[in-house]
Amino acid sequence: MAAQSDPKVISTVSAMLSTIEAKGIEAVRDYAERLDGWKGGTAFEITPADADRLTADLPADLREALDAGAERTQRFAHMQRARLTDFEDEVIPGVVCGQKYVPVGTVGAYLPAGRFPLLASAFMTVGVARAAGVPNIVSCTPPSNNGQVHPAVLYSARVSGAERIFALGGVQALAAMAFGLLDASPADMIVGAGNAYVAEAKRQLYGTVGIDVLAGPSEVAVIADDTASAAMVAADLLAQAEHGPTSPACLVTTSHRLAAEVEVEIERQLRGLATGEIAGAAWRDWGSIYVADSARTAVEIMDTLAPEHLEILTEDPDYYLDNLRNYGSLFLGEWSTVAYADKGMSGTNHVLPTGRGARYTEGLSVARFLKQLTYQRATREATMAQAGPVVTIADFEQMPAHRDSAQLRLDLIRAQDASGLVAAP
């Protein structure tokens, strides 16, 4: 399901962005006071001393888990970066073209802390931007914890490499980062999940800044055959359904028996699940089970659905790795689960396309924080191979300035040849 476009949300966000753009930090402060109960004036930045104090009581095992997730996510991002290589090569004799990767200058990372604080969000945004070499990263997280930011979200941000963190939430946070109201550096790119208002703010700010994805509710899908455990399939579907009451969960199976057993098992597990009200609503309204007549049909169904997260619980998971084309991230075999990636333990990024966006785009990665820049250089000897065809095409298109730009160089060569003078290459 794509991100919602509620008319009330659209108009509210539009008015807020216009006000903040016109009135600056005072409008940000006003919204922060009214919407988040902020009482700190315009001093939104969290000092290192405040961060130490706010995170001091976090359990040691949670710290260790967050340390592990941050390190693994950055390790995988560095692996990706190492395989994005600059190069230069000759296209035709005398014409050399190349590419190089350059990180964006400033990234604004929004770190949500709502009903379920997504502690791994900083790994996927701040940490990966850091691995890409982004020189300036600004982070915002809402003061939703009795006027203070969530301590575990704050710790996650710091261990991911965040240097400047602001206690600011919602639309006002995205606007402040986009317009450079927090550190005088307007963001080139804004990343991070959030509620419907945050998603709409990203949509409206796109073009002023780059964004990661326009994400809707979290999605999960499973392809399973007769070898799969119904209890495992049900548990993995519900693990994503508990994200919210509109989170789609889908099973495609080649086994009628498994389809029936999973349906029963989901109802059994829901009865003992603390988030059963949320996950149950998601399954009731957005859950689905398809029975496919073959593995090939299962692939066709799933490529049509193009889910955000896709688990393969089959005897031959590599068949699906080789044949599937549309998914955000793939989880192969019973020892891999979406929950691992959600919490940063597998290293891959969990900021992924939803609403069938996987048909045409990928999720957030180190590559999204890098600009692939191209360049070219040509010699005098390569002029005829380029200028002549350009004159022909420009004449046909009736674009005389393009023609003149190329013809000038042809004329220069002819003049030099006539005089016996040859310009240096």
N, C-alpha and C positions, 0 to 999 in steps of 0.2 A: 504494500500500500504506500502510495506517495505521501509526502508531507502535506498536511491539510492546509487549505487556503480559506480559512474562516473569514468572512468579511469584517467581523468585529476585530479580529486579530490584525488583519491587514491595515485597517484604518487607524487602530491604536498605535501600531508600530510606526506607521508613516508619520503620524503627528509627533510622536516622541523623537524620531530621528530629525525631523525638520526643526523642532524646538532646540534640540541639543546642538545641531549644526549652527543655528543662529545665535544661541545664547551661551554656548560653551560650558565650562566646568560648573557654573552656577546652576544650570539646568540639570546637569548630572547629579549634583548634590541634592537638588530638590526632589528628583525622582528617587534617589537612594533613600532619602528620609521618608518619603511617602510610601514607597513600595517595600523597602527592606527594613525600615525602622532604624536606619543609620543615624548615629549621633556624633560622628567624629568630624563634622565639617567637611572640608575638602582634603583632609589628610588621609587619603584612602590607602596609601602605601603601607605595607606591613614591614616593619623594621626587622633585621635579623634577631635582635633581642626579643621582640614580641613573638617572632616565630619560634624561637627556642622555648619561650615560656608556654606558648599554646600547645606545643607538641611534646612537652616534657613527660606527660603522664600516659602517653600511648604505650600499650603493652609491647614487650620486647618481641614476642612472636609476630605481631603485626608489622613492626618495624622490619624484621628480617624478611617477611614475605614481600613487603613493598620494595625493599632493597633488591630482592631477587628479580621481581618483575621489571623494575626500572633497568637493571643491568642487562637482562635478557633482551628486552625490547630494543635497547640501544645497540646491543651486539648484533642483532639481526639487521638493524638499520645500517650499521657500518658495513656489514656483508653486502647489502644491496648497493651502498655507495661505491664500494670497491669495484663493482661490475658496471658502473656507469662511467665510461671512459671517454676522455677527450681524444680526438684523432684529427689528422690532416692527411689528405691524399689527393692525387692528381685525377681529375675527372676526364679531361682531354689534355693533350700536350700543351703546356703553358698555362693551364687553369688549375689552380690548387684550391680546394675547398676543405673546410674543417668545421668541427664543432667543439664547444667547450661547455662545461657545466658550471654555472655561477649561482650561488644561493641568493634567495631574495633578501632584501635588506632588513626588514622589520616584520616580525610575526606577532600577532595578538592571539593568545591561547585562552579560551574560555573553559574553565574547569567547574562543571556543575556540582552542586551539593544539595540536591533536592531530597525527595522522599528516600531514594536510594543513592547515597553518595558514590559516584563511580570513581573509585580510587585509582584505577588504571588509566584514566583519561590523560593524566599528565605524562605518563610513559609514552603514550601514542602521539602526543602533540608536542609538548615541550621537549621531551627527550629525543624524539626523532628529528625535530627542527635543529636541535643542538648537534646531532650526528651529521646533519646536512651541512653544517657550517654557518647557519644563520647567525649574523653578528649581534642582532638585537631582538630579544624575545621578551614580551610583556605578557604577564599572566593576570587574569582576573578570576576571582571566585566569590560567590555571594556571602554576605555576612548573615547567614541563616541560622546560626547557632547562638541564640540569645545575643545578637549583635556582634558575634565573633564569627570568624570563618571556621569551617570544619577542620579540626586539628589533623585528622588523617589525610584529608585532601591537601592541606598545607604541607604536611610531611612528604607526601607523594610528589608534590610540585618541586620541593627543594631537592629531593634525592634524584629527580629527573634533570636537574641542572637549572631550575628557575632562579633567576637572580633578582628580578623585580616583580613582586606579587602585590596585587591591589585587592582590597576588600570591597568588591563592587560586583553587582549581579545584573542579570537580565539585559534588556535592550540598552540600558544606559551604559553597561560595561562594553558592549560591542561598539556602540557609537563613540564612546570615549577613546577606545583603541583605534578605531577607524579614522577618527578626526585628529588624532595626536594630542589629546587633551591631558594625557597622563604623564608623558615624558617628552613632549614636543616632537615626537617622531610618528607621523601617521603610519598606521600599519599598511604594509603591502599585501598582507594576507591575514585572514582571520580563520581560526580553526577551533573545533571543539563542539561537543554536543550540548543540548539544552532543551527547554520546553518549546511549546509551539511559538511563543513570542520570540525566543532566541532564534529558532529556525527561520521565522519570517524576517527578522532583522537581517540575518545573513543573506536571505534572498534579495531583500531590497538594497542591501549594501554591495551586492555583487556587481562588479564593474568599477565601483569606487575602490574596492579591494578585491583580491582573489579570495576564494573560500576552499574548503576541503570538499565536502559533499552537502547536498540538500537532503538530509536524512529524515525519513519518517520513523515510525515505530520499529523496534528491533524485530528481525525476522529469523526464523530457523526452518530448515527443511532437512529431512532424512530420507536417504534411499536405503532400503533394507531388504534382505532376502530371507529365505527360510532358516538361515543359520543365525539370524540375529535374536537377541534376547528382548522379549517384549518389555520387560522391566527397564532395560537400559534405554530402549527407544523412547518409552514414555517419560523417563526421567530427563532425558536430553531435550525432548520437546518442551516439557514444563519448565526447564531451566531458563529458556528464553521467553516463554509465555509469561513468566512472573515479572518481566520488565514493565509490562503495562497491559491494561485490558484490551488494547487494540493491536497487540503484537501477534502477527500471523505465525502459525506453526503447522507444518505440512509433512505428512508421511507419504512417500511413494514406495510401494512394495510389490514384489512379484509373488507374494504369498498371501492367499486368502486367509489362511490360518493366522498368520502374524497380524494382519489387519484387524481381525476380530479380537485377538488377544490384547493388542495395544489399546484398543478402544476401552476395553474393560479395565486394563491396568492403569490408564490415565485417571479414570474415575476413582479407583482405589487409592492411588497416590494423592489425589487432590484432597481426599478426606483427612489426611494427616499432614497437609502442607500449611505452614503458617501463612503463606501468601496465596493460599488456595482461592480466596475471593477474587484476587487479581488474575491469577493464572487460569482459574476456571472460566472467568468471563472471556478471556482471550481465546481459550480453546472452544468455548461454546459458539462465539460469534465469528472467530477468525481461523479456527482449526479445520483441517481437512485431511482425508485419507484417500489416496488413489491406489487402485490395484492395476498394475501394468502387466501385459501378457508376455513381456520379455524385457531383458536389460536394455535393449535398444529403445523400446518404447519408454522406459523409465528415463533414459537420457533425454528423449524428445520432450517429455512432460517437464522435466526439470529445467531444460534450456528455455522453455517457454516461461516458466515461473521466474527464472533468474533470481534466486534468493540471495539474501545477504550472507547468511551462514549455511553451509551445506555439509552434512555428515554422511559418510558412506559406511554402512554397517553390513557388509556383504562378504561372501567367500572370496571374491576377486576384486578388491577395491581399485587395483590398478587399471582395470577395464574402464572405470568411470574417470579416473585421472586422465586417461588417454583420449576419452571421447567427449567429456563434458566441456562446454564452452562458456556458459553464462553463470557465474556465481561470484560472490564477493570474496569469500575465503573457503577453502575446502579442507575437511577433516577426515582423514582416511583411517579406517579400522577402529575396532572397539576400544583401543587404548588411547584414542584421541577424542577430545570433546570440545565443543564450543566454549564451555566454561573455562577451560585452560587459557584460551586466547583472550577471553573477556577480562580475565584478571591479570593478564600480562605474562603468564607463566610459559607460554610457548614461544614468545618473541615476535610473532607476527602482529600487524596492526589491526585493531578492532574497529577503526573508523572506516566503514564500508558502505557501498551504495545500497539503498533500499528501493522499494517501489519499482522493481524490474530495471533499475538503473544499471545493473551488472551486464545488461545486453550491450552497453556502449562505453562503459567507463570502469575504472578500477577504484580501489579504496585509497586511503591516505598512506603514503609511504615516503621514504626519504626523497624519492624522485619528485614528489609534488612540491617540495621546498626548493627545488633547483630549477633554474631556467636553462633550457638547452639552446645555447646561442650558436648561430652559424656565422661563418665568415668566408671570404674568398679573396684571392689575389690572382692577377693575370699578367702575363708578359705581353710585350709588343707583338711577338710572333703568334699569339693566340687571338689577335684582334679579328682577323678575317673569319675565323670559325664562329665568332660570336656576333660581331657587328653586322656582317652581311645578312644573316637570318633575322636579326632584330629590325633592320631597315625594312625588310620584306614584310614582316608581321605588322610593324607599326604603320606602314603604308596601307595595308589592308584594313586595319582597325581605325584608320584615320586619326592617328595620334601623332601629330607632327613633332611635338617636343621630344618624344621618345626616339623618333627617327633621327632628329638632329643630334641628340646625345650620342647615338652610335655613329652617325655619318661624320661628325666632327673628327672622330678618331681615325676613321678611314681616310679622310682628307689629309689629316696630319701625316699619316704614314706615306701617302702618295707624294706629299710635298717634300718630306724628308728624303724619300727615294730619288725624287727628281733632282734634289740638290746635292745628293751624295752623302747627306748627313743621316745618321741613324741614332735615334735616342737610346739612352741606356735602358736595358730591360727593367 
